[in-house]
Amino acid sequence: MRVALIPMKVEAGNFEANWKEFERRFEEALEHSPDIMVFPEYCLTGFDEWDFSGAKLYDEIVDRVSALAKENSVYVILGLLEPYKRCVYNSALLFNREGEVILKHRKFQEPMKFCTGNTVRTARTEFGKVAIIICGDLYNKRILKWIKRKKPDYIFIPMDRSPWGDFNLEEEIKCMGGRIKLLEVKTFIVNSYAHWDSFGGAWVFDENGNLLAQSTGDNILIFDYFFKPCCLERNAAQT
């Protein structure tokens, strides 16, 4: 299983610019023949507090990404704003190789003006059982309980994280690893880049919370899991 984690540059409120960047990074990642591409949280619209207008693009985003996934026979994960009745979810989708949406996650850890999710679902792939959570969900107690119940083989986390307070990236990574150790699931994380002051980067952790690979800024992280009957080999490359 080859995963491409893509810390895409995101411009709040500029869908066409973001789509061009998405296509450019998609093509860049394709050069490495990934099985799964992972893009950040609301990567095609960005988000400006409390501007939910990007949710109107939900159907168009689904159609465009579906076509790319099908055309290139690749799984795609990305975050987007999802309209629902009179509110909006911060959501993430998994498209399969046929361009079908096979998994949706609605973020739990959100301020009051968003609708919030209340369940974690999984999807079966040829690589095992997959779950998605979003950014601050990693630290949510209910998410921990759901992950323990669902027992996915992998978790993918689209993120939009900016530095605030006494921010220290090394400590941030250590905190992520500590939380993943509690989840006991192999985890892939990708952050947006230059969306306001988000710092980009991507990280891969094993089920014990050990950091296996990382990239910085807008560098794509390519990570391989090689399956054998009795063991699991790992390899990583940064581009």
C-alpha positions, 0 to 999 in steps of 0.5 A, spaced: 500 500 500 503 506 497 500 512 500 501 520 498 500 525 503 499 532 500 500 538 504 496 542 499 497 550 499 490 552 500 487 559 499 480 561 503 474 563 499 478 561 492 475 555 489 478 555 482 485 557 485 484 551 490 482 547 484 488 548 480 492 547 485 489 540 487 490 538 480 497 540 480 499 536 486 494 530 484 498 530 478 505 530 482 503 525 486 501 520 481 508 520 478 509 516 484 503 511 483 500 511 489 494 507 491 491 512 496 492 520 496 490 524 502 489 531 502 488 536 508 481 539 511 477 543 507 482 543 502 478 546 496 475 552 499 479 553 505 475 556 511 474 563 514 470 564 520 464 563 520 463 563 512 460 557 510 459 559 503 464 553 501 458 548 503 455 550 496 460 547 492 459 540 495 456 537 490 461 540 485 467 538 489 464 531 489 463 530 482 470 533 480 474 529 485 470 522 483 472 523 476 479 524 477 479 518 482 476 514 477 480 516 471 486 514 475 484 508 479 486 511 485 483 512 492 482 519 494 481 522 501 479 530 502 476 534 507 470 539 505 464 543 508 458 539 507 451 542 507 445 539 511 439 542 512 440 549 516 447 547 518 454 545 515 458 539 517 466 539 517 467 533 513 471 528 509 470 523 504 474 517 501 473 515 494 474 508 491 478 507 485 471 507 481 470 514 484 465 512 488 464 515 495 465 509 500 466 513 507 464 519 510 466 522 516 463 528 520 468 532 525 466 531 532 471 536 535 468 543 532 465 550 535 458 551 536 456 554 529 458 547 525 454 541 526 458 535 529 458 528 528 456 523 532 459 516 529 465 513 526 464 509 520 469 504 517 470 502 509 473 495 507 479 496 502 484 491 499 488 493 504 484 492 510 479 496 514 480 504 514 477 510 518 477 517 517 477 522 523 479 530 522 484 534 525 482 535 533 478 529 533 484 526 534 484 528 542 476 527 542 474 522 548 468 519 544 473 518 538 477 514 542 471 510 544 469 509 537 476 507 534 476 502 540 469 499 538 470 499 530 478 497 530 480 499 523 487 497 520 488 504 518 486 512 520 487 517 515 487 524 518 486 531 514 488 537 518 488 544 518 493 546 524 496 553 525 501 555 530 498 558 536 500 560 544 507 557 545 507 552 539 513 547 539 512 543 533 516 537 536 512 537 542 506 537 537 508 531 534 510 528 541 502 529 543 500 526 536 504 520 537 501 519 545 494 520 542 495 515 537 498 510 542 492 510 545 488 509 539 493 503 537 492 504 530 497 506 524 495 513 522 497 518 517 496 525 518 496 531 513 496 538 514 494 544 510 499 549 507 499 557 508 492 557 509 492 563 513 498 561 517 498 553 517 504 550 517 503 544 512 507 537 513 505 530 514 506 524 518 506 517 519 505 513 526 505 506 527 500 503 532 504 504 538 505 512 536 512 511 534 513 516 528 515 513 522 516 518 517 514 526 516 515 531 511 515 539 512 512 545 509 508 543 502 512 537 501 509 530 499 510 524 503 510 518 500 509 512 504 509 504 503 507 498 507 509 492 504 505 486 506 508 479 507 505 473 510 509 474 517 511 481 517 510 488 515 515 492 512 515 499 511 519 504 507 518 512 506 520 517 501 519 525 501 518 529 495 
